[in-house]
Amino acid sequence: MKNFSLFCAALLQMVLLQASAQQKPAVKDTTAPHPVASASLPQTNLIPKVISIRTVHANASQDTNAKTTAKPIVAYPNNIVRFTISEPLSFLNSRPSDNAKVVMYVNGVEMKGICTGWYRNISRVQLNSGQVPPMGKTADIDIILKRNDTTKSAWNFFYSNTKTEWDNFVDVDASIGWEGMSALQKDAGVNNLTIVYYYFWTFWIWTGLFVVIILAFLLLAVKTSAIRDTPTGAYSLSLTQLLFWTALAIGAFIYTLVLTDMLSSFNPSILYMLGISLGTTGVASTIDSRFNQSNPDLPKKTHTIFIKDVLTDGTEYSVQRIQVFAWNLVLGIYFIFYTIDNKSMPEFSSTLLFLAGFSSASYLGAKVPENNTAKTAGTTAGIAPNAVG
């Protein structure tokens, strides 16, 4: 009985201890990581913009001229235009490829060739890994206003936006951007860019030289046998055509040289047109020279008035001569207006060149029948065909 009482007492004590352990609060583990509430960080505007534009002039005279004009930002050919942008790192990250260049944009249009290789030594891998030198909040990007064959289309765009044919400048909304993409936005206070093509005094000097050349041509035409049979003879259509296109080519070359500063303003079609004139003159001269050798006793065609000299065969007006004269006159007028409007010589299509060639060929083909007709008429009237008609 005594042993049974001891057993019951021990069992009751064990039950009480277990109940006490269950009611004891658990100890908090202080080593476990605490969740951190996400903080709301302020968002930064990383959109790059052009915040200023200024120019670096090549010499003191350009700087003085720019300061005396009412235009806020003035640049000349081959000057440096310095664009200051915000967020340069963001702009560099928007580069489409490692070889992409920063190009000048004018009125939203990409100016091909007027560009710079800004940070081209930094690859995309370096950008992604953060291997980029410190840039700061702003950066300067210099663009050189090069004027050569590679930038010809860009300068033609400038010329086409000139208000009048006689202005030597153009006002443009200039910016920069990656090639093949779009231009950066500009801050509201950034002014437009004024590009000056040439100095007026240079233009007038070359214009004076061209006037002297034209006066010399006229003097030779009137006082000598440059485009005549003899100093007092009739005018020659083929020689007049050659002199006409020579004067136009010289004038256009001077005009485009002053405005564009490029010697390569000639294009193959202009040389072909001069070649057609030279060929026409050469063949006509050969035909008339042989005819005159065969008929040495016939007197030379006498001068009446210029228009009649070049449009008649010595007796009557010739359709072939009228066609050549009218066709060259129309092409010449088109040549003049196109050169003034576009600051470059036109490129005649192969169709126009063929038409000019066929017109000259028809004139040359009629030379022999003209001479025979003139010979018959000259036998009775004492008149011979033009020696180089």
C-alpha angles and dihedrals in degrees: 000000000000091000092051090054092052091050093052092049092052091049092051091051092053092051092052093049092052092050091050092052092052093053094051113105117247118254113244115239105235094186095068115103115257118229112245120217112238110250120222104241120200113255116237121218104236098175108128118228139179105253100176143007126201136160135233108213123214096227143005095262092059090049091051093048091049092052094049094052124086090233113105099214118027125181132180129203112290092017121131117248109203116207117193113204134187123230096020093178091057089048091051091050090056091060109127095215141356092257096047117123132213108249132195115246122204120193087344094305122119113243101215114216096017095100147109135221096238110186093342088150089068111085129205090251090057091048093052092047093047095245093143126123116246111279106178126209096303138031137189119232116191121209120189115216093226117185112201141106093291092056097039095110091051093052091046086058089053092050093048090056094053110119097225135011091247099052115107094202144048130209113221139176099239129192139142137240143151115295113265092019132076136286123268118252117252131225114255094251097055111111128219121263123248115207116198114203102193145344116268092227090058091051094051093048092054091043089054090051091052091050089053090051092050092049090050090051091050092048091051091047094051103035103033140041093256092122098009138081091239131351088274099027131105123292118258120232095209094048090046089052091051093049091046095056092041091056092047093049093049093048093047092047092053092045095050092042092056093046101038104023089221123128093198095075093121117092129195094258091062090052090049090052091051088047091054089052092048092047093048091050093047096049093043090050091051093049094049094042092056091046092051091048089054092046106035094155096062114098120239123264108270126229119252111156128333098249093048092046094057098037101046131067092219096282111033140012113274124219091211092054092047090050093051093045095048095043094051091045092053093046091046093053090048089049092054097048094043092051092050094047098043102029088230137079117265121252106229113218120239088251092059091045091051090050091051090048094048090048091053091044091054089051092050091045090057094050096086095048088045091053092048091050091047090049091055092047092044092056089066102024101034096238127130129194123266110279092226101017 
